[in-house]
Amino acid sequence: MAPGQRALAGPRIDVRIAPAFRAAVRAAWLRAVARLVLAAEDVGPVQVGVVVTDDETVRELNQRFLGLDESTDVLSFGLAPADEAPFALPPEEVSLGEVVIAYPTAVRQADEAGRSIEAEVAHLLVHGLLHLLGYDHQRPEEESAMRRQEEEILAGLATSIGPFERLHGSL
C-alpha cells in the first residue's frame, strides 16, 4: 500500500440520526443492516450515507430534488458515476449515495401493518439501498425482482444480526 493510503476493510456507512430520534434508533444497527444488504449484492468497498429524520425534512427533499411536494417513507439519492461526479472521491472509494428515512412515517406504517418499527425501518433501509444499487419498481417485472430481493435480504437479517428489536439495543 502506498504511503498515505488507507486500507479498505469494507463499506463505509455514514449514519446521521436527527436528535429527536436518537433514543429510538441505533446507528450501529443501521450500519449492520446496510452491510448485510451490500454483502448480499456482492458490493465492494463503497461509501453510503443513511439519514433518519422527520417527515417535514423528507417532504422538503422530495420537493427540492424530485419535484414532489409530499412526504414519503424513504428517499434514495444516488451519485453520478465517478467521471461525472461534481467532486473528487478518493480513488479507492465509490460513493453510492444516500438513503433518507422518515422515522415518523415508518412508525405510522409499522402500526398500520401490525409489525414492529424495527422491521419497518429495516425494510425501508433495504428498499432504499436496493434503489441505489439499480433496482427499481416502475415496471411489473422490475417490481417483482426488487420485492424478491427485499424479502430474501429481510429474511436473512434476523439470522445474521439478531431480532429486529436490536434496533433499540447496541451492537
N, C-alpha and C positions, 0 to 999 in steps of 0.2 A: 504494500500500500504506500502511495506517495505521501511525503510529509504534508501535514495539514488536512489530509483526507480522513473522514471518519468512517468507521466500519458500519455497514448496514446490517442490522440484526433482524430486520423485518419491516413491516409497515409502521409508519409514524402516524398515530391517531391523535390529533389535537382536539380536545373536548373543551367546550365552553358552556357552562350552565348558568342561566340567569339567576341572580341571587334569590329570587322568590322560590326557586325550585331546588336549591342546593341540598336542602334537608331531605328531599324526596328522591333524588336521583344521584347515583354514584358514578363518577367519571370512569373509575376502573372497570365497572361492569359494562358500561357502554363501549369502552375500548376492547374488552374481551369479546363482545358480540361482533364488533366491527372486524376484529382479527379473524374470527371464525368465518365470516362472510368472505373476506378476501382470500383466506386459505381454501375455502370451498370452490372458489372461482380460479384458484391457482394463480393469484396475482402476486407479482414480485414486489420488490421494495417500492413502496409508494407513500405519499402523504395524503391524508384525507382529514377534513375537519368535520366535527359533529357539534351542532349547536342545539341546546334545549332552551326554548324561550316561550314567550307568551303569544296569544292569538293576534294581538294588535301588531306586533313586530312581523309575524308571518304574513299578515294581511298587507302590511306596507311593502314587504319584499316582493310579494306576489304582484302587487300593483306596479311597483317600480321596474321590476325586471321581466315580468310576463304579461303586463297589461291587464291583469285581472284584479278588480277591486273587491276581493273577498279573501277570507281566511281559508286555510286548508290544514290538513293534518301534518303533511311533510312536504318539503321542497328540496329538490336536488339541483345544485348549481355545478355543472361540470366545467372544467377549464379547457381552454383551447389546446390543441396539440403544441408540443414544445416549440416548433418553428413559428407558431402563430401567437404564442403567449405574450402578453403585454409586459412581462417582467422576466428577469433571469432566474432560473431554478438551478440549484446545484446539479451538475451533470449526472450524478448517481441517483437522483431522486426525481420521480414523476409525481406531480400533484393531480389527483383525480378530481378534486373539487370539495364541495361542502354539502352536508345534509343538515337541514334545519327542521327540527321537530317542534310543533306547537303543543306544549305539555297540557294546557287546559283542554284542548280538543282531544288529545289522547285519553285524558281522564274521562271525558264525556263518552267517547266511543267505547271505551272499555266497559263503562257502566251499562250502556245501551246493549252491548253484545254479551254481557254477563261473563266477562273474563277479567283477569287481573290487569292492572295498569302496567305491570311489568311485561306481560305478554303483548300488550298493545304497543308499548314503546319499542320492544324488540322487533315486532312486526314492522313498525314504521321505519326503524333504522335499517332493517334488512331490505325493505322496499326501496328506500332512498339510495342505499348503496348499489343495489342492482341497477337502478337507473344510471348511476354514474359509470357503471360497467357496461352500459349499452343496451340493457333490457328496456323494453317499452310495452305498453298495453293499448296502443292505438288501434291495432287490428286484432281480430279474434285469435288468430294463431299466435301473435305476439303475447297477448294477454294470457293465453293458456300456458305458454312456455315460461313466462315470468311467474305465474301462480305456482306452477310445479316446482320451480327453483326455490321460491319463497318457502313453500311447505317443506321441502327437503331440508333446507337450512334450519328452519324453525324447529323441526323435529329433532335435529341434532344438537340444538342448543342445550336442552336440559341434560342430555347425556354428557356433553363436553364441559360445560361450566356450571352445572347445577341448576336448581329450580329458578324460574323467573324471579322469585322473591329475593334472589341475591342482589337485585337492583337496589334494595334498601340496605343491604349489608356491605361489607367491604371485601374485596378480593385480595 
